[in-house]
Amino acid sequence: MPEKEKIREMFDSIAPEYDHFNHLTSLGIDRSWRRRALRWIDGPQVLDVACGTGDFAIAIAQKRHCGVVAIDISEGMLAEMRRKLEAEKLERRITCELGDCAALRFRESSFDNVTVAFGVRNFEDRSACMAEILRVLRPGGKFVMLELGVPGWKPVRNLYNWYFKRVMPLIGGRMSGNFDAYRYLPASVQAFPGRKEWCEFLKGCGFVDVKHRAYNFGICRLYVASKP
């Protein structure tokens, strides 16, 4: 089975417990990371890629009062998102649909911002995905990305690695019944490129004015880049 299909099936299987797990294991800090990223988003049209259950898309629509198109490869995640949109009465402000970042259906220069919150590490072909994101951005538009990272300070890194590799998979596995998924998620964070490597990668893909911010000792990292 292709890697993309495996990831799709994994997220479908854990979708019902996904929000509860994230807020529980991060002690709610993940919400503050999204709020900080909102400062970099401007313009009336936003594409949120790998939207998951919609937390970031909803925050964007509520705080920035713009239109949001949200896509994800997991129908299970989108089903959870649709329930949230109905509860928040945001169906007219946010549209969500199945979509693959490596082959976006949108025309060139369609969006003022493209955002991804905690999804880039799951992209099968990151070069193809970044090329598509750059294509659909308007000139001067911003790519705003949040991703989990590994702390640089050794004492925090050791504690983080113990918690991330030992405790979180146990909690997630028991909540969802899918222990493999919650072993994959920490491993995907460990395997993701570091700050310098990822910034250089974005520049190599054609982005300019690449910025980086580290939050909570580098557990979360914000990247912002622009289309020339």
Secondary structure, 3 states (H helix, E strand, C coil): CCHHHHHHHHHHHHHHHHHHHHHHHCCCHHHHHHHHHHCCCCCCEEEEECCCCCHHHHHHHHHHCCEEEEEECCHHHHHHHHHHHHHHCCCCCEEEEECCHHHCCCCCCCEEEEEEECCHHHCCCHHHHHHHHHHHEEEEEEEEEEEECCCCCHHHHHHHHHHHHHHHHHHHHHHHCCHHHHHHHHHHHHHCCCHHHHHHHHHHCCCEEEEEEEEHHHCEEEEEEECC
